[in-house]
Amino acid sequence: MAAFRDIEEVSQGLLSLLGVNRAEAQQRRLLGRHEQVLERLLETQDGAEQRLRETLAVEKEVAQSLLECKEHVCQRGVELEQLKAELQKSAEEDARLQSSLLQLTRELQELREMEADLERQEKE
């Protein structure tokens, strides 16, 4: 009976060792998968960081372009106001010249009438 107990103890020990070996093998497999997942995670993180840098660079370019456009619009607004002021002055000058032309046309008409009267008087 002692021999059976010894055999049983050895069997239990062997089963225990097999269990430990299986657990270690499973642990190694899980560790390998864990490493793969971590590697993919790091690659994904690197890719995301690169895309973020690219996006930030594009945003910076767009912001700079927007600022330049706003400045351009502001400058054009100032130029437009200057042109409006010049147009107003030109319109006022035109009105003044039209008035002067009308006055001169009347005076010319009066002078022609006076000249015609003088010519008639000389003929008479």
C-alpha positions in Angstrom: 0.0 0.0 0.0 2.8 2.3 0.7 4.0 1.8 -2.9 0.5 2.8 -4.2 0.6 5.9 -2.0 4.0 6.7 -3.3 2.8 6.2 -6.9 -0.2 8.4 -6.1 1.9 11.1 -4.6 4.3 11.0 -7.6 1.2 11.1 -9.9 -0.2 14.1 -8.0 3.2 15.8 -8.2 3.4 15.1 -11.9 -0.1 16.4 -12.5 0.7 19.4 -10.4 3.9 20.0 -12.6 1.8 19.6 -15.7 -0.7 22.1 -14.4 2.1 24.5 -13.7 3.6 24.0 -17.1 0.2 24.5 -18.8 -0.3 27.7 -16.7 3.1 28.9 -17.6 2.5 28.2 -21.3 -0.9 29.9 -21.2 0.7 32.8 -19.3 3.4 33.1 -22.0 0.7 33.1 -24.8 -1.2 35.8 -22.9 2.0 37.8 -22.4 2.7 37.5 -26.1 -0.8 38.7 -27.0 -0.5 41.5 -24.5 2.7 42.6 -26.1 1.1 42.5 -29.6 -1.8 44.6 -28.3 0.5 47.1 -26.7 2.6 47.3 -29.9 -0.6 48.0 -32.0 -1.7 50.6 -29.4 1.7 52.4 -29.6 1.5 52.3 -33.4 -2.0 53.7 -33.3 -0.9 56.4 -30.8 2.0 57.4 -33.0 -0.3 57.6 -36.1 -2.8 59.7 -34.1 -0.1 62.0 -32.9 1.2 62.4 -36.5 -2.3 63.2 -37.8 -2.8 65.6 -34.9 0.4 67.5 -35.8 -0.7 67.6 -39.4 -4.1 68.8 -38.5 -2.6 71.5 -36.2 -0.3 72.6 -39.1 -3.3 72.9 -41.5 -5.3 74.8 -38.8 -2.4 77.2 -38.4 -2.2 77.8 -42.2 -6.0 78.3 -42.4 -5.9 80.7 -39.4 -3.1 82.7 -41.1 -4.9 82.7 -44.4 -8.1 83.9 -42.6 -6.2 86.7 -40.9 -4.7 87.8 -44.2 -8.1 87.8 -45.8 -9.6 89.8 -43.0 -6.7 92.3 -43.3 -7.3 92.4 -47.1 -11.0 93.1 -46.6 -10.2 95.8 -44.1 -7.8 97.5 -46.5 -10.3 97.2 -49.3 -13.0 98.7 -47.0 -10.7 101.7 -46.3 -10.0 102.1 -50.0 -13.8 101.9 -50.7 -14.5 104.6 -48.2 -11.8 106.8 -49.8 -13.3 106.1 -53.3 -16.7 107.1 -51.9 -15.3 110.3 -50.5 -13.6 111.0 -53.9 -16.8 110.2 -55.7 -18.7 112.6 -53.4 -16.2 115.4 -54.0 -16.3 114.7 -57.8 -20.1 114.8 -57.7 -20.0 118.1 -55.8 -17.5 119.5 -58.2 -19.6 118.3 -61.1 -22.7 120.0 -59.7 -20.7 123.2 -59.2 -19.3 123.0 -62.8 -22.8 122.3 -64.1 -24.1 125.3 -62.3 -21.2 127.5 -63.6 -21.8 126.1 -67.1 -25.5 127.0 -66.9 -24.6 130.5 -65.7 -22.0 131.0 -68.5 -24.5 129.6 -71.1 -27.1 132.2 -69.9 -24.5 135.0 -70.0 -23.4 133.9 -73.5 -27.0 133.9 -74.6 -27.4 137.4 -73.2 -24.2 138.5 -74.9 -25.5 137.1 -78.2 -28.8 138.9 -77.8 -27.0 142.1 -77.0 -24.7 141.6 -80.0 -27.7 141.0 -82.2 -29.4 144.1 -80.8 -26.2 146.1 -81.5 -26.0 144.8 -85.0 -29.7 145.7 -85.6 -29.1 149.2 -84.2 -26.1 149.7 -86.4 -28.1 148.7 -89.4 -30.9 151.1 -88.6 
